[in-house]
């Protein structure tokens, strides 16, 4: 059963001259890699066909933090003010929690308006491309935003299977995001869907953490090739005209198996495939491939999302200059033991009694500071305070501070490396999983003095306020006084089953 929906940049949304296209693309993959050789050494074999390494999230990363990384890059690439975003769609098969929406916290970390429309799609690796389709069709409900205002479509995933299973060996981690806006350089010229029942190809039972399948190779291959070919066949577009094909990639061979039925060259599939060095990115796979293809210079891309069950969504995308910001390269290989430790499979977790208790209501009151570095400016002396509470440190006045969001950049003033036995109880789980970490005092820049604001790259000031923060994304021994750093969002710790997310710092440019 097929459903062909010609979009010309956004079906049924608004008038033709206001339909959305792709204004910017962001993509992110964690820096750690598990090689096929490391898995083979541990298990005697490797089931991830056509894959040389997989991307592994750090102990304080998950699909929400990776979504933040990709979405931040997409907004920057598009030059779009987060406050103007009218909608947010998210696709994933591995949300941080089985029941709790990702959108509220992701919107908060990005600085989106609380009145945006949001949708979360899951249950199928097709969810990433479906998030794009949903974003094209989404109408805004905010009175201060045009009905075709910018929409952020995000896909973030980290598939996992049983230890000696193909899904596990192939599973990687990463995220991709698209800013959809009117008068954008990228156009979704055609969009089509196809569904046909193929049960058992890939599934995860209720309450289970590991994805599996029946493992019938010929059945899985037929389900994949026939379903994606039917969705592509429903397009008006000529697949052979595509410079690249960003196709769902459960492993490194299956996309190429479909080349003949799709009527495309294997070179086109190669340009839109990231599975070889990152692994199966689940719902993020085709959108990450789209980012890679555009970054490689492809002007016409065939995009195909496939999900077991089975269903597929296909689209043709043309553009004349979409900007892409992506982080793809890994700089640290893990042994298999280190990989298990980072996943938390061989660590004891937080000690009995836990760390300093902070209730969820108390944490929520500080979310503007933890998610967006919102400081306060004293109305009497104009000094900044972070957090914005209590008497002003400069003039001593008890005042109602005026909100002032810091740019999230700063300079390391002091740093120490926290190793085994040195971490506070709430951070012991992170330390045992990912090893030593850097704890620094960072002088944050003034609101109008972000990096380069003075016209030169690496512009700084005397520092608005100084705060303690972890520095992530690099070897902790490489962090030094004077280093320029920028804020990102990571998991802080989990108490009462609720994960707290907040800012950490990473080297500038990462």
C-alpha positions, 0 to 999 in steps of 0.5 A: 500500500503506497501513499504518494504525497507531492510536497514541493517543500511542505504538503498542505501546510500553507500557500505555495509561496510559504511552503517550507524547505530545508534551510540548514542541516546539523549532524553529530556523532560521539567521539568514541569508536568501537572497532570491528577488530575489538569485537572480534577479539572479544567474541571471535567474530563480528556480525556487523556486515560492512562496518569497520567501527561504530560510534559510542556515546559517552557515559553522560550522553544519550539520545536527548543530548545528541539531539541537542548537539545536532539541533544546535548545529542545524540552527547555526547552519540555517542562521535561525533564531531559536526563539522564532522556531514554531515547531519541533519533531523528534524521531527515535527508537531509543528515547532516554525513557520509555514514557516521557516526552523528549521535546520539553527538555530538548526545547528548553536546552535549545531556548525554544518558545514554550508554545511551540508545537511538538511531535515525537515519533518512535517504534520504527527506524523510519521515524527520522524521515517521518519526523521530516515529513511531519515537520513539513506539514506542521502548522504553527499555533503561535500568534506571533509566528507565521503559520509556515514558521521554522520547524526543527526536525530531529532524529537521534538514536543509539540501537542496542541488541544482545551482546552477540547479536547483529543489531548490537555489533552493528549498532552505533549512535548519532543524531541529525537535524534539519531546519525547515523554513520558507524560502529555503535553499533546499526543496523537498520536491516529492514525498511518498510512503509505502507499507507492507506487512513483514513482521519479525524482521526487527523488533523489541518487546515491551519492557525489553532493552535489546532489539532483536529479529528472527535472523532469517537473512533472505526474509529480512533482505526481501522486506527491506528491498521490496519496501524501499523500492515500492516507496521510491517507485511511488515518487514522481522523481527519477532515482537515477538522477540523484547524486546521492542516496541517503538510505536506511542502513541497518548494516553496511551491505543491505543498502547496496543490495537495494541498488538494483531495484532502486535503479541507482548506482552503488556510488550514489548510495556510498555518498549518502551512507555513514554506516561504515565508520559510525554503525547503524544509527537507527532512526537517525541513519538516513538524515545523517546520510543526507547531511554527509551527502550535502556536505560532500557536494551532492545537489540532488539526494534521494532520501529513504527511511525504512522501518521493520514491520514494514514501511518506508518513507521516500523523498527527493531533495534538491538544493542550491546551497544548504549549509551543513554543520556536522561533527563526525570524526572519532578520536578515541578507540575503545577496547571491548572492556572499556565499551562495556564499562562505558555502557554501564554493564560492568560498573557498580553504579552510585553507592548506597546513600547517593550524593547530595539530594536535590529534589526534582521541583528544586532542580526545575526552578534552576532549569533556566540556569542549567539549560541556558546559562541564564544569569541576572543583571543587577538593576542598581550597578549592572553587575551580573550574578549567576545564579541570579539570587541573593544579594548582589555581590558587587553592590550588596543590594537585594534586588530583582535581577533582570534576565541576561542569558550568557552566550555559553562561551568562556575561559578556563581559570583553574582545572583539576582532574577527578580520578577514581575515589575523588568524585562526589557520590552522584558522579561516581557512576559517570567516573567509573563508566568513562574514567577520569574527568576534568573539573574546572572553574570557567570565567563565562563571557558577557552576554555581548562578548561571545567568541569572535564578537569583537570581530576576531576569532577567539574574542574574549573579555574579562569574564562576566561570572565564574562557575564550576563545570565539567569539561567534556569531549577531550582527554581531561589531562589536555584541559589547561588554564586559558583554554576557550570552552563552550557550553553543551548539554549532558546528563548530570546525574540520575536520582529517584529514576529522574535524569538531570540534564544541564550544561557542561563545557567542551573545547571551543570548536568541538 
